[in-house]
Structure formats: C-alpha cells, structure tokens
Amino acid sequence: MPLEATMFCVDNSDWMRNGDYTPTRLDAQRETVQAIANQKLRSNQESIVGLLSLAGERPDVVHSPSRNMGQILTELKALRPSGTSNICAGLKIAQLSLKNRQNKVQRQRVILFVGSPVTESVDELTAVAKQLRKNNVALDVVHFGSENAANDSAERLEALVAAINNAGNSHILYVPAGVYRLSDSVMASPIGNDGAQPAAAARPAAAGGAGFGDGPAGMDDIDALMETDPELAMALRMSLEDSRPAAAAAPAAAPAAAATTVSATQAAKDAEAAAAAAAGGALMEDDDDDDAALAAAIALSMAEAVAPAPNAPAAATSTAAVPATPAPAAAGAVATAPAAPVKPAAPASATDIANAMDDGVNDPAFLAALLGSVDGLNSDEVNDIIKVRSYVHCAPFCTRACSV
C-alpha cells in the first residue's frame, strides 16, 4: 500500500445498538477499523491512522493521526452509541485533521462508516465532496444497515462518492446484514486492498469462518505488543516479513522435492537389491569353494591316517604291509566331485605296524641308505654294521628269529 494518512469516521449513533450485524453494529465497526488500520500500518512504516466519531453532541476527533495503534484501540472501545450522525460536519473536521499532518508526502484518505439513515441532502454532500477533492482527499464509504436498503441513503452516498472520485481513488461498498461479517466483506473489497481487487482465494468465508480481519498469523498480537515492548514487536514483525517469501515458494517447490525424494528412495532400493544379489552370488561361490576345500581336507586327513611311517620301505613286499596311500589324482578327483565320497580304510593294528618296521630294518638296501646319510660313517663302517645286524636278533620288534 502507498504512504497514506487515513482518518476513520465511525458512526456511533443510536442506530449502532442494533444486533443485525454480529455482535452489534458498533462492534462490527470496531473489528473493521482494527483490521484496516493494522493492514495500513503494516504495509508502510510511515503511514498513520486517526479516529473521529460522527455522532454525539458534535463530531469529535477521538485520536489524531498517528502510529499508536494501542491508543486508537483504547479510544475505539470507549465509544458509546449516542444521538445522530452528522456526515458533512464530520468530513470537514476529518479533512482539517489530515491537513495538519507532519509528513506532507502522505496521501490523504477518509474512510466513512454509515450505518444509519442519511439526513443530509445531495447538494450538501456534493458541496463537501468538491471541497475534499480540491484538497486531494480520497473517500471510501462503507454503507450498511437493514433500513438503508429501503430508503434513498444509497443514492445520496453514491452521489457523494461520484463527486469526490478522482481517477478511481474513491469507493463505496454496501454490506447486507447476515451474509458476511462486516470486517470480512470490507477487507475483501478494494477499500481493504487500496483499490486492488483481491484474488478469488482471498474472498471472505461465510459467517463464522475465517476472515480477513485477523490478518496474517501473529500480526494482531504483534500490534498489541507494540505498546508494551516496541522493540520486540518490531523484531517479530521483521521475522514474519522475512519468512513470507519462503512460505510463498514452499508450495511450488514441494512437488519437485517430492519427486526428488521418490527418485532417491527408488535408487537406494535398487542399489540395495543389486548389493543383495551380488552378496548372494558371492556367498554361493564361497559355499562351493568351502565344500570343495572341506572334501579335499577330509580326503587328505584320511590318507595321512593310513600312511606308513617315514622310515618304512618304499616297496614293501610283506603280506602285512599297510594299505597304500591314495594317489594325488584320486584326492583331486574327490575334491572336484564331492558327490562320490571315499570309503575310509580300516585303521592299522599294532601288529601290522611292528611287522612293517621289522621289514624295513631287515632290508639291507634301506639300512644302507639310512646309515649312509649319517655324518662320520664311511662305506666300510656301514657295511660292517649291516653284516653285524644280520646276525643279531631284532627282538622285541620282530616276531620271528633271525637266521643265526
């Protein structure tokens, strides 16, 4: 809204006791004045508002134009219905009050509330309108009241607005009773939007619903706090103003953010599925390798259990020889084909082991090879030991007597 000095002319005649507007006509005016004043003061930090009563002994300036919203609300609540309204005298006094404003750059505007029958003639109203137009004063008229729909008050007020209107800066609004709250209807009109037609989404709700008089969330509380703690109220107001762009951009950014979240979630699920599949394949391969290694280890262990002693002869011809160790090829076959397990051999007895050792000691070739690996023995000494050994009984290991 532009920089303005606004004067509210409130109808506090005896007609304001009627309850056709919730809760009464005077209370409905209080709500509307508060809503419009809050909006004008918030829209521009240099705008000012004032208050004037039309009825009583004479029209009276209740509060000169200022930014002291708390004092204006206090004076507004103190108004009581009394007498009849004097529109012409009230408009002249309001024009003089605006003329004495300190900041001459401020535009001048009068918002006139008429809720009682108009007693002034069209000529009187037109003469006052020309004087206001000459001093560049805009006029907005809020016309309400059930009886005014049947008399000629609407035609007189329309003539007043037509005479003062300059490039569409003046407006008139008639609000019927019982449809909308007075404050909601006014805030949804050009009077509450500085001549701009509000969007369809900003239309007032039905009676009892949310209205425009409350303004943005928290703003009314901030205005009430302005009197007790101006610094805190200003900080809260600046914070709310800074949060408005983000709140306005949030609905537009929500679909994109949701799509991004869905894509990221789907990608994470796909990655988890691929990782699980790879882990499963690796686990199956590891299981196959483990099975093959286990089979090979079992076969090797079985082979070692039945293997002859290290000093046993390589080619034993005894009938009590230990069973032969499976060939490496056979072990490999077992490793690659775990489905055909090797039948374990019977364990060797103590007698078989003793016979195998006896055959090895009595074998001259094996004994010569064994003694030849000993340091310090020459071939003659080895031969002597073999000759002597052939005549000595090999008990207790041997089960038969040597040929002595």
C-alpha positions as CSV (number, residue, x, y, z in Angstrom):
1,M,0.0,0.0,0.0
2,P,1.2,3.6,-0.6
3,L,2.2,6.1,2.1
4,E,-1.1,7.4,3.5
5,A,-2.7,9.3,6.3
6,T,-6.1,7.8,7.0
7,M,-8.9,9.1,9.1
8,F,-11.7,6.7,10.2
9,C,-15.1,8.3,10.6
10,V,-17.1,5.9,12.8
11,D,-20.9,6.0,13.0
12,N,-21.7,5.9,16.8
13,S,-25.3,7.0,16.5
14,D,-28.2,5.3,18.4
15,W,-28.7,3.1,15.4
16,M,-25.5,1.2,16.3
17,R,-27.2,-0.6,19.1
18,N,-28.9,-2.9,16.6
19,G,-27.7,-6.5,16.5
20,D,-28.3,-7.3,12.8
21,Y,-24.5,-7.3,12.4
22,T,-22.5,-9.6,14.7
23,P,-22.4,-8.8,17.6
24,T,-23.7,-5.2,17.2
25,R,-23.2,-2.6,14.5
26,L,-20.8,-0.6,16.7
27,D,-18.7,-3.7,17.5
28,A,-18.7,-4.7,13.8
29,Q,-17.2,-1.3,13.0
30,R,-14.6,-1.7,15.7
31,E,-13.4,-5.0,14.1
32,T,-13.3,-3.4,10.7
33,V,-11.4,-0.3,11.8
34,Q,-8.9,-2.5,13.6
35,A,-8.4,-4.8,10.6
36,I,-7.9,-1.9,8.1
37,A,-5.7,0.1,10.4
38,N,-3.4,-2.9,11.1
39,Q,-3.1,-3.5,7.4
40,K,-2.2,0.1,6.6
41,L,0.3,0.4,9.4
42,R,2.0,-2.9,8.4
43,S,2.1,-2.1,4.7
44,N,4.1,1.1,5.2
45,Q,6.2,2.1,8.2
46,E,5.4,5.8,7.7
47,S,1.6,5.5,7.3
48,I,-0.6,7.0,10.1
49,V,-4.2,6.5,11.1
50,G,-6.7,8.6,13.1
51,L,-10.2,8.2,14.6
52,L,-13.2,10.5,14.5
53,S,-16.8,10.0,15.9
54,L,-19.7,11.3,13.8
55,A,-22.5,11.3,16.5
56,G,-22.9,12.7,19.9
57,E,-23.2,16.5,20.7
58,R,-20.9,17.1,17.7
59,P,-18.4,15.2,15.5
60,D,-15.2,14.8,17.5
61,V,-11.6,13.8,16.8
62,V,-11.1,10.9,19.2
63,H,-7.5,10.4,18.2
64,S,-5.3,12.4,15.8
65,P,-3.5,10.6,13.1
66,S,-0.5,8.6,14.4
67,R,1.0,5.1,14.6
68,N,-0.1,4.5,18.1
69,M,-2.4,1.6,17.4
70,G,-2.8,0.7,21.1
71,Q,-4.2,4.1,21.9
72,I,-6.5,4.1,18.9
73,L,-8.0,0.7,20.0
74,T,-8.5,2.1,23.5
75,E,-10.3,5.1,22.3
76,L,-12.3,3.0,19.9
77,K,-13.6,0.7,22.7
78,A,-14.6,3.8,24.7
79,L,-17.1,4.9,22.0
80,R,-20.8,4.6,23.0
81,P,-23.9,5.0,20.9
82,S,-25.4,8.4,21.2
83,G,-27.6,10.8,19.1
84,T,-27.5,11.0,15.3
85,S,-24.6,11.2,12.8
86,N,-23.6,14.5,11.1
87,I,-21.8,13.4,7.9
88,C,-21.0,16.8,6.4
89,A,-19.5,18.2,9.6
90,G,-17.5,15.0,10.2
91,L,-16.0,15.1,6.8
92,K,-14.9,18.7,7.2
93,I,-13.3,18.1,10.5
94,A,-11.5,15.0,9.2
95,Q,-10.2,17.0,6.2
96,L,-8.8,19.6,8.6
97,S,-7.2,16.9,10.8
98,L,-5.4,15.4,7.7
99,K,-4.3,18.8,6.5
100,N,-2.3,19.3,9.7
101,R,-0.2,16.1,9.2
102,Q,3.5,16.5,9.6
103,N,4.6,14.5,6.5
104,K,3.0,16.3,3.5
105,V,4.1,13.4,1.2
106,Q,1.4,11.2,2.7
107,R,-1.7,10.8,0.7
108,Q,-5.0,11.8,2.4
109,R,-7.8,9.3,2.8
110,V,-11.1,9.3,4.7
111,I,-12.9,6.0,5.4
112,L,-16.6,6.8,6.3
113,F,-18.8,4.3,8.0
114,V,-22.6,4.9,7.6
115,G,-24.9,2.6,9.4
116,S,-27.9,5.0,10.0
117,P,-30.2,6.9,7.6
118,V,-28.5,9.8,5.8
119,T,-30.2,13.1,6.8
120,E,-28.1,15.4,4.5
121,S,-29.3,16.3,1.1
122,V,-27.5,15.5,-2.1
123,D,-26.5,19.2,-2.6
124,E,-24.9,19.4,0.9
125,L,-23.0,16.2,0.3
126,T,-21.9,17.3,-3.2
127,A,-20.6,20.6,-1.8
128,V,-18.5,18.8,0.8
129,A,-17.2,16.4,-1.8
130,K,-15.9,19.2,-4.0
131,Q,-14.1,20.7,-1.1
132,L,-12.4,17.4,-0.3
133,R,-11.5,16.8,-3.9
134,K,-9.9,20.2,-4.1
135,N,-7.6,19.3,-1.2
136,N,-6.7,15.9,-2.8
137,V,-8.6,13.8,-0.2
138,A,-9.8,10.4,-1.3
139,L,-13.0,8.9,0.2
140,D,-14.1,5.3,0.9
141,V,-17.7,4.8,2.1
142,V,-18.8,1.6,4.0
143,H,-22.6,1.6,3.9
144,F,-24.5,-1.0,6.0
145,G,-27.8,-1.3,7.8
146,S,-31.0,-3.1,7.0
147,E,-33.1,0.1,6.8
148,N,-30.8,1.7,4.4
149,A,-31.7,-0.8,1.7
150,A,-35.2,0.7,1.6
151,N,-34.5,4.4,1.7
152,D,-32.6,6.7,-0.5
153,S,-29.4,6.8,1.6
154,A,-27.6,4.7,-1.0
155,E,-28.3,7.2,-3.8
156,R,-27.1,10.1,-1.7
157,L,-23.9,8.4,-0.8
158,E,-23.3,7.3,-4.4
159,A,-23.6,11.0,-5.4
160,L,-21.1,11.9,-2.7
161,V,-18.5,9.4,-3.9
162,A,-19.1,10.3,-7.6
163,A,-18.4,14.0,-6.8
164,I,-15.2,13.3,-5.0
165,N,-13.8,10.4,-7.1
166,N,-10.6,11.3,-8.9
167,A,-9.1,8.6,-11.2
168,G,-10.8,5.8,-9.2
169,N,-9.3,6.7,-5.8
170,S,-12.7,6.6,-4.1
171,H,-15.1,3.7,-3.5
172,I,-18.4,2.8,-2.0
173,L,-19.4,-0.6,-0.5
174,Y,-22.8,-1.7,0.7
175,V,-22.7,-4.7,3.1
176,P,-26.0,-6.5,3.7
177,A,-26.8,-8.0,7.1
178,G,-26.5,-11.7,7.8
179,V,-24.3,-12.8,4.9
180,Y,-20.7,-12.0,5.8
181,R,-19.1,-10.3,8.7
182,L,-18.6,-6.6,8.1
183,S,-14.8,-6.8,8.5
184,D,-14.6,-9.8,6.1
185,S,-16.6,-8.0,3.4
186,V,-14.6,-4.8,3.7
187,M,-11.2,-6.5,3.7
188,A,-12.2,-8.4,0.5
189,S,-13.2,-5.2,-1.3
190,P,-11.0,-2.5,-2.9
191,I,-11.4,-0.5,0.3
192,G,-9.3,-3.0,2.3
193,N,-6.8,-3.6,-0.6
194,D,-6.1,0.0,-1.6
195,G,-8.2,-0.2,-4.7
196,A,-6.9,-3.5,-5.8
197,Q,-9.4,-6.3,-6.4
198,P,-8.3,-9.4,-4.3
199,A,-7.8,-12.8,-5.7
200,A,-10.6,-15.3,-5.7
201,A,-8.8,-17.3,-3.0
202,A,-8.9,-14.3,-0.7
203,R,-12.6,-13.8,-0.7
204,P,-14.2,-13.8,2.7
205,A,-15.6,-17.0,4.1
206,A,-19.2,-17.4,5.2
207,A,-20.2,-16.0,8.6
208,G,-18.4,-17.8,11.4
209,G,-15.4,-18.8,9.2
210,A,-12.0,-17.3,8.9
211,G,-12.0,-13.7,7.8
212,F,-9.6,-11.0,6.8
213,G,-9.8,-9.0,9.9
214,D,-7.3,-11.3,11.7
215,G,-4.7,-10.6,9.1
216,P,-1.6,-12.8,8.8
217,A,-0.9,-15.2,11.6
218,G,0.5,-13.4,14.6
219,M,0.2,-9.8,13.3
220,D,-2.6,-8.8,15.6
221,D,-0.7,-10.0,18.6
222,I,2.4,-8.1,17.4
223,D,0.3,-4.9,17.1
224,A,-1.0,-5.3,20.6
225,L,2.6,-5.9,21.8
226,M,3.7,-2.6,20.2
227,E,2.6,-0.6,23.2
228,T,4.4,-2.7,25.9
229,D,7.5,-3.7,24.0
230,P,8.1,-1.9,20.7
231,E,11.5,-3.4,20.1
232,L,10.3,-7.0,20.5
233,A,7.2,-6.3,18.3
234,M,9.4,-4.8,15.6
235,A,11.8,-7.8,15.7
236,L,8.8,-10.2,15.4
237,R,7.3,-8.3,12.6
238,M,10.6,-8.3,10.6
239,S,11.0,-12.0,11.2
240,L,7.5,-12.7,9.9
241,E,8.1,-10.5,6.8
242,D,11.4,-12.4,6.1
243,S,9.6,-15.7,6.3
244,R,6.8,-14.8,3.8
245,P,8.9,-15.4,0.6
246,A,10.0,-18.8,1.8
247,A,6.4,-19.7,2.7
248,A,5.2,-18.5,-0.7
249,A,7.8,-20.5,-2.5
250,A,7.2,-23.7,-0.5
251,P,4.1,-24.9,-2.4
252,A,5.9,-24.5,-5.7
253,A,9.0,-26.4,-4.5
254,A,7.0,-29.2,-2.8
255,P,6.3,-31.3,-6.0
256,A,9.9,-31.1,-7.1
257,A,11.2,-32.0,-3.7
258,A,8.7,-34.9,-3.5
259,A,9.8,-36.2,-6.9
260,T,13.5,-35.9,-5.9
261,T,12.8,-37.8,-2.7
262,V,10.9,-40.6,-4.6
263,S,13.7,-40.9,-7.1
264,A,16.4,-41.1,-4.4
265,T,14.3,-43.7,-2.5
266,Q,13.9,-45.8,-5.6
267,A,17.6,-45.5,-6.4
268,A,18.5,-46.6,-2.9
269,K,16.2,-49.6,-3.1
270,D,17.7,-50.6,-6.5
271,A,21.2,-50.3,-5.1
272,E,20.3,-52.4,-2.0
273,A,18.7,-55.1,-4.3
274,A,21.8,-55.2,-6.5
275,A,24.1,-55.4,-3.5
276,A,22.0,-58.2,-2.0
277,A,22.1,-60.2,-5.3
278,A,25.9,-59.8,-5.6
279,A,26.4,-60.8,-2.0
280,G,24.1,-63.9,-2.5
281,G,26.2,-64.9,-5.6
282,A,29.4,-64.4,-3.8
283,L,28.1,-66.4,-0.8
284,M,27.1,-69.2,-3.1
285,E,30.6,-69.3,-4.7
286,D,32.2,-69.2,-1.2
287,D,30.0,-72.1,-0.1
288,D,31.0,-74.1,-3.2
289,D,34.7,-73.3,-2.5
290,D,34.3,-74.2,1.1
291,D,32.7,-77.5,0.3
292,A,35.4,-78.4,-2.1
293,A,38.2,-77.5,0.3
294,L,36.4,-79.4,3.1
295,A,36.2,-82.5,0.9
296,A,39.9,-82.2,0.0
297,A,40.9,-81.8,3.7
298,I,38.9,-84.9,4.7
299,A,40.5,-87.0,2.0
300,L,44.0,-85.8,2.9
301,S,43.3,-86.5,6.6
302,M,42.1,-90.0,5.8
303,A,45.2,-90.5,3.7
304,E,47.6,-89.4,6.5
305,A,45.8,-91.7,9.0
306,V,46.7,-94.8,7.0
307,A,50.1,-93.7,5.7
308,P,53.2,-95.8,6.7
309,A,55.9,-94.5,9.0
310,P,58.6,-92.3,7.4
311,N,61.3,-95.0,7.8
312,A,59.2,-97.6,6.1
313,P,60.5,-99.1,2.8
314,A,59.0,-97.6,-0.4
315,A,58.3,-101.0,-1.8
316,A,57.2,-103.3,1.0
317,T,56.6,-106.9,-0.1
318,S,55.3,-108.2,3.3
319,T,51.9,-109.7,3.5
320,A,51.2,-107.4,6.5
321,A,52.0,-104.1,4.7
322,V,50.0,-101.0,5.4
323,P,47.4,-100.2,2.7
324,A,48.8,-97.8,0.1
325,T,48.1,-94.1,0.3
326,P,45.6,-92.8,-2.3
327,A,47.2,-91.2,-5.3
328,P,47.1,-87.3,-5.6
329,A,44.9,-87.8,-8.7
330,A,42.4,-89.6,-6.6
331,A,42.4,-86.8,-4.0
332,G,41.9,-84.3,-6.7
333,A,39.0,-86.3,-8.1
334,V,37.5,-86.3,-4.6
335,A,37.9,-82.5,-4.4
336,T,36.2,-81.9,-7.7
337,A,33.5,-84.4,-7.2
338,P,32.3,-84.2,-3.6
339,A,29.2,-86.3,-4.5
340,A,31.3,-89.6,-4.5
341,P,33.0,-89.7,-1.1
342,V,35.9,-92.1,-0.5
343,K,35.3,-95.1,1.7
344,P,37.5,-94.7,4.8
345,A,40.1,-97.5,5.3
346,A,40.3,-99.7,8.4
347,P,42.8,-98.5,11.0
348,A,46.1,-100.4,11.2
349,S,46.7,-102.7,14.2
350,A,49.9,-102.6,16.4
351,T,51.0,-106.0,14.9
352,D,50.9,-104.6,11.3
353,I,52.9,-101.6,12.4
354,A,55.5,-103.8,14.1
355,N,55.8,-106.0,11.0
356,A,56.3,-103.0,8.8
357,M,59.1,-101.7,11.0
358,D,60.8,-105.1,11.1
359,D,60.7,-105.4,7.3
360,G,62.3,-102.0,7.0
361,V,65.2,-102.7,9.5
362,N,65.9,-106.1,7.9
363,D,66.1,-104.7,4.4
364,P,69.9,-104.2,3.6
365,A,69.2,-101.7,0.9
366,F,67.1,-99.5,3.1
367,L,69.5,-99.9,6.0
368,A,72.5,-98.9,3.8
369,A,70.7,-95.8,2.6
370,L,69.7,-94.8,6.1
371,L,73.3,-95.2,7.5
372,G,74.8,-93.5,4.5
373,S,73.0,-90.3,5.5
374,V,74.7,-90.2,8.9
375,D,77.7,-87.9,9.1
376,G,81.1,-89.5,10.1
377,L,80.4,-93.0,8.7
378,N,82.2,-94.3,5.7
379,S,81.2,-97.1,3.4
380,D,83.3,-99.7,5.2
381,E,81.8,-98.9,8.6
382,V,78.3,-99.0,7.0
383,N,78.9,-102.5,5.6
384,D,80.2,-103.8,8.9
385,I,77.1,-102.6,10.7
386,I,74.9,-104.3,8.1
387,K,76.8,-107.6,8.5
388,V,76.6,-107.5,12.3
389,R,72.9,-106.6,12.1
390,S,72.1,-109.6,10.0
391,Y,73.2,-111.9,12.9
392,V,71.5,-110.1,15.8
393,H,68.0,-110.9,16.9
394,C,65.8,-107.9,16.3
395,A,63.5,-108.5,19.3
396,P,61.4,-107.1,20.8
397,F,60.1,-105.7,17.5
398,C,60.5,-108.8,15.4
399,T,58.1,-111.7,15.8
400,R,60.4,-114.3,14.3
401,A,64.0,-115.4,14.9
402,C,66.8,-114.2,12.6
403,S,68.8,-116.8,10.7
404,V,71.8,-117.2,13.1
